[in-house]
Amino acid sequence: MKRITTMVVLAVAAVLAAGAARADDDCFVPMADWQPREAVAQLAAQNGWTVRRIKIDDGCYEIDGRDAEGRRIEAKVHPGTLAVIELEIEGSAGRARRKGQNDD
């Protein structure tokens, strides 16, 4: 019985740790502090991106579009600061994944 209890506790701890790791990718900003979509579109234009769609995912802005070289991009943008949190660029050899400037 003690072994089953230990296994259950370890399983719950693993699930909670996985959920905490995923939560780091979310943006927790009150809507009143968000930059407008027009500012997100301007950020994309400054980076040479053609925007197909701007949506909200996990509380962050997400830009789907193409870069200046025509490759498909997906950028996750912080809604308050407009910092690029994550950038995925699809290249000829598959999908390249690159983290944004906020990584330490």
PyRosetta script that sets phi, psi and omega in degrees:
from pyrosetta import init, pose_from_sequence

init()
pose = pose_from_sequence("MKRITTMVVLAVAAVLAAGAARADDDCFVPMADWQPREAVAQLAAQNGWTVRRIKIDDGCYEIDGRDAEGRRIEAKVHPGTLAVIELEIEGSAGRARRKGQNDD")
pose.set_psi(1, -40.5)
pose.set_omega(1, -179.6)
pose.set_phi(2, -63.3)
pose.set_psi(2, -36.0)
pose.set_omega(2, -179.8)
pose.set_phi(3, -66.4)
pose.set_psi(3, -40.9)
pose.set_omega(3, 179.3)
pose.set_phi(4, -65.1)
pose.set_psi(4, -42.8)
pose.set_omega(4, 178.6)
pose.set_phi(5, -61.0)
pose.set_psi(5, -42.8)
pose.set_omega(5, 178.7)
pose.set_phi(6, -62.7)
pose.set_psi(6, -42.0)
pose.set_omega(6, -179.9)
pose.set_phi(7, -64.8)
pose.set_psi(7, -39.8)
pose.set_omega(7, 179.2)
pose.set_phi(8, -65.4)
pose.set_psi(8, -43.6)
pose.set_omega(8, 178.9)
pose.set_phi(9, -61.8)
pose.set_psi(9, -43.1)
pose.set_omega(9, 178.9)
pose.set_phi(10, -65.4)
pose.set_psi(10, -39.1)
pose.set_omega(10, 179.2)
pose.set_phi(11, -64.9)
pose.set_psi(11, -43.8)
pose.set_omega(11, 178.9)
pose.set_phi(12, -64.0)
pose.set_psi(12, -41.8)
pose.set_omega(12, 178.5)
pose.set_phi(13, -61.7)
pose.set_psi(13, -39.7)
pose.set_omega(13, 179.2)
pose.set_phi(14, -65.1)
pose.set_psi(14, -41.4)
pose.set_omega(14, 179.2)
pose.set_phi(15, -65.7)
pose.set_psi(15, -43.5)
pose.set_omega(15, 179.0)
pose.set_phi(16, -64.3)
pose.set_psi(16, -39.2)
pose.set_omega(16, 178.6)
pose.set_phi(17, -65.3)
pose.set_psi(17, -40.2)
pose.set_omega(17, 178.7)
pose.set_phi(18, -65.0)
pose.set_psi(18, -40.2)
pose.set_omega(18, 177.8)
pose.set_phi(19, -65.1)
pose.set_psi(19, -38.0)
pose.set_omega(19, 178.7)
pose.set_phi(20, -66.7)
pose.set_psi(20, -37.3)
pose.set_omega(20, 178.9)
pose.set_phi(21, -66.2)
pose.set_psi(21, -40.1)
pose.set_omega(21, 178.7)
pose.set_phi(22, -68.2)
pose.set_psi(22, -32.1)
pose.set_omega(22, -178.2)
pose.set_phi(23, -65.3)
pose.set_psi(23, -23.5)
pose.set_omega(23, 178.8)
pose.set_phi(24, -64.3)
pose.set_psi(24, -23.0)
pose.set_omega(24, -179.0)
pose.set_phi(25, -83.1)
pose.set_psi(25, -9.5)
pose.set_omega(25, -178.1)
pose.set_phi(26, -85.5)
pose.set_psi(26, 155.7)
pose.set_omega(26, 176.2)
pose.set_phi(27, -108.1)
pose.set_psi(27, 122.5)
pose.set_omega(27, -179.9)
pose.set_phi(28, -111.6)
pose.set_psi(28, 88.5)
pose.set_omega(28, -177.8)
pose.set_phi(29, -133.9)
pose.set_psi(29, 129.5)
pose.set_omega(29, 176.4)
pose.set_phi(30, -59.4)
pose.set_psi(30, 142.2)
pose.set_omega(30, -177.9)
pose.set_phi(31, -55.9)
pose.set_psi(31, -30.5)
pose.set_omega(31, 179.9)
pose.set_phi(32, -64.0)
pose.set_psi(32, -22.3)
pose.set_omega(32, -178.2)
pose.set_phi(33, -98.3)
pose.set_psi(33, 4.0)
pose.set_omega(33, -178.6)
pose.set_phi(34, -76.5)
pose.set_psi(34, 145.2)
pose.set_omega(34, 169.4)
pose.set_phi(35, -77.0)
pose.set_psi(35, 150.2)
pose.set_omega(35, -179.9)
pose.set_phi(36, -71.6)
pose.set_psi(36, 159.7)
pose.set_omega(36, 178.8)
pose.set_phi(37, -57.3)
pose.set_psi(37, -33.3)
pose.set_omega(37, 179.6)
pose.set_phi(38, -60.7)
pose.set_psi(38, -35.9)
pose.set_omega(38, 177.9)
pose.set_phi(39, -68.7)
pose.set_psi(39, -34.5)
pose.set_omega(39, 176.7)
pose.set_phi(40, -67.2)
pose.set_psi(40, -42.7)
pose.set_omega(40, 177.3)
pose.set_phi(41, -62.2)
pose.set_psi(41, -38.8)
pose.set_omega(41, 178.3)
pose.set_phi(42, -66.0)
pose.set_psi(42, -40.1)
pose.set_omega(42, 176.1)
pose.set_phi(43, -59.0)
pose.set_psi(43, -43.9)
pose.set_omega(43, 178.8)
pose.set_phi(44, -61.5)
pose.set_psi(44, -44.9)
pose.set_omega(44, 179.6)
pose.set_phi(45, -62.6)
pose.set_psi(45, -39.2)
pose.set_omega(45, 178.6)
pose.set_phi(46, -63.9)
pose.set_psi(46, -28.8)
pose.set_omega(46, 178.5)
pose.set_phi(47, -89.4)
pose.set_psi(47, 0.3)
pose.set_omega(47, -180.0)
pose.set_phi(48, 78.6)
pose.set_psi(48, 22.2)
pose.set_omega(48, -179.4)
pose.set_phi(49, -94.6)
pose.set_psi(49, 141.0)
pose.set_omega(49, 171.0)
pose.set_phi(50, -97.1)
pose.set_psi(50, 122.5)
pose.set_omega(50, -174.2)
pose.set_phi(51, -87.5)
pose.set_psi(51, 127.4)
pose.set_omega(51, 171.0)
pose.set_phi(52, -92.8)
pose.set_psi(52, -41.3)
pose.set_omega(52, -177.7)
pose.set_phi(53, -159.0)
pose.set_psi(53, 141.8)
pose.set_omega(53, 170.7)
pose.set_phi(54, -116.3)
pose.set_psi(54, 122.9)
pose.set_omega(54, 179.1)
pose.set_phi(55, -133.0)
pose.set_psi(55, 174.6)
pose.set_omega(55, 177.4)
pose.set_phi(56, -109.6)
pose.set_psi(56, 128.1)
pose.set_omega(56, 179.5)
pose.set_phi(57, -139.5)
pose.set_psi(57, 124.4)
pose.set_omega(57, -178.8)
pose.set_phi(58, 54.3)
pose.set_psi(58, 34.5)
pose.set_omega(58, 178.1)
pose.set_phi(59, 80.8)
pose.set_psi(59, 2.8)
pose.set_omega(59, 179.1)
pose.set_phi(60, -112.3)
pose.set_psi(60, 156.0)
pose.set_omega(60, 167.9)
pose.set_phi(61, -74.3)
pose.set_psi(61, 144.8)
pose.set_omega(61, 174.3)
pose.set_phi(62, -131.4)
pose.set_psi(62, 125.1)
pose.set_omega(62, -179.7)
pose.set_phi(63, -102.9)
pose.set_psi(63, 124.8)
pose.set_omega(63, 170.8)
pose.set_phi(64, -107.9)
pose.set_psi(64, 130.8)
pose.set_omega(64, -179.9)
pose.set_phi(65, -178.8)
pose.set_psi(65, -150.9)
pose.set_omega(65, -178.8)
pose.set_phi(66, -132.7)
pose.set_psi(66, 147.2)
pose.set_omega(66, 176.7)
pose.set_phi(67, -86.3)
pose.set_psi(67, -177.3)
pose.set_omega(67, -176.9)
pose.set_phi(68, -63.0)
pose.set_psi(68, -22.4)
pose.set_omega(68, 179.5)
pose.set_phi(69, -93.3)
pose.set_psi(69, 3.7)
pose.set_omega(69, 177.2)
pose.set_phi(70, 87.3)
pose.set_psi(70, 4.4)
pose.set_omega(70, 179.2)
pose.set_phi(71, -80.7)
pose.set_psi(71, 145.4)
pose.set_omega(71, 178.1)
pose.set_phi(72, -69.1)
pose.set_psi(72, 135.0)
pose.set_omega(72, 177.8)
pose.set_phi(73, -127.5)
pose.set_psi(73, 153.8)
pose.set_omega(73, 170.6)
pose.set_phi(74, -137.4)
pose.set_psi(74, 117.9)
pose.set_omega(74, -177.4)
pose.set_phi(75, -118.0)
pose.set_psi(75, 131.2)
pose.set_omega(75, 174.1)
pose.set_phi(76, -98.5)
pose.set_psi(76, 125.3)
pose.set_omega(76, -172.5)
pose.set_phi(77, -123.0)
pose.set_psi(77, 133.8)
pose.set_omega(77, 177.4)
pose.set_phi(78, -67.1)
pose.set_psi(78, 127.1)
pose.set_omega(78, -174.0)
pose.set_phi(79, -70.5)
pose.set_psi(79, -21.3)
pose.set_omega(79, -179.5)
pose.set_phi(80, -91.5)
pose.set_psi(80, -40.8)
pose.set_omega(80, -175.8)
pose.set_phi(81, -103.3)
pose.set_psi(81, -14.5)
pose.set_omega(81, -174.8)
pose.set_phi(82, 62.6)
pose.set_psi(82, 23.1)
pose.set_omega(82, 174.2)
pose.set_phi(83, -74.3)
pose.set_psi(83, 138.6)
pose.set_omega(83, 176.4)
pose.set_phi(84, -77.1)
pose.set_psi(84, 114.1)
pose.set_omega(84, -177.9)
pose.set_phi(85, -84.0)
pose.set_psi(85, -39.6)
pose.set_omega(85, -178.1)
pose.set_phi(86, -149.6)
pose.set_psi(86, 142.5)
pose.set_omega(86, 179.3)
pose.set_phi(87, -135.7)
pose.set_psi(87, 123.1)
pose.set_omega(87, 175.3)
pose.set_phi(88, -109.5)
pose.set_psi(88, 129.2)
pose.set_omega(88, 179.4)
pose.set_phi(89, -123.1)
pose.set_psi(89, 126.4)
pose.set_omega(89, 178.5)
pose.set_phi(90, -91.1)
pose.set_psi(90, 122.6)
pose.set_omega(90, 179.7)
pose.set_phi(91, -111.3)
pose.set_psi(91, -176.8)
pose.set_omega(91, -178.7)
pose.set_phi(92, -68.1)
pose.set_psi(92, -22.8)
pose.set_omega(92, -179.8)
pose.set_phi(93, -95.6)
pose.set_psi(93, 14.8)
pose.set_omega(93, -178.7)
pose.set_phi(94, 117.9)
pose.set_psi(94, -155.8)
pose.set_omega(94, -175.6)
pose.set_phi(95, -99.6)
pose.set_psi(95, 122.7)
pose.set_omega(95, 175.7)
pose.set_phi(96, -97.0)
pose.set_psi(96, 138.0)
pose.set_omega(96, 179.9)
pose.set_phi(97, -119.3)
pose.set_psi(97, 127.9)
pose.set_omega(97, -176.9)
pose.set_phi(98, -132.7)
pose.set_psi(98, 132.8)
pose.set_omega(98, 176.9)
pose.set_phi(99, -80.5)
pose.set_psi(99, 156.6)
pose.set_omega(99, -176.7)
pose.set_phi(100, -80.9)
pose.set_psi(100, -170.4)
pose.set_omega(100, -175.3)
pose.set_phi(101, -70.7)
pose.set_psi(101, -14.6)
pose.set_omega(101, -175.8)
pose.set_phi(102, -80.8)
pose.set_psi(102, -0.3)
pose.set_omega(102, -179.8)
pose.set_phi(103, -76.9)
pose.set_psi(103, 141.2)
pose.set_omega(103, 176.7)
pose.set_phi(104, -114.8)
pose.dump_pdb("model.pdb")
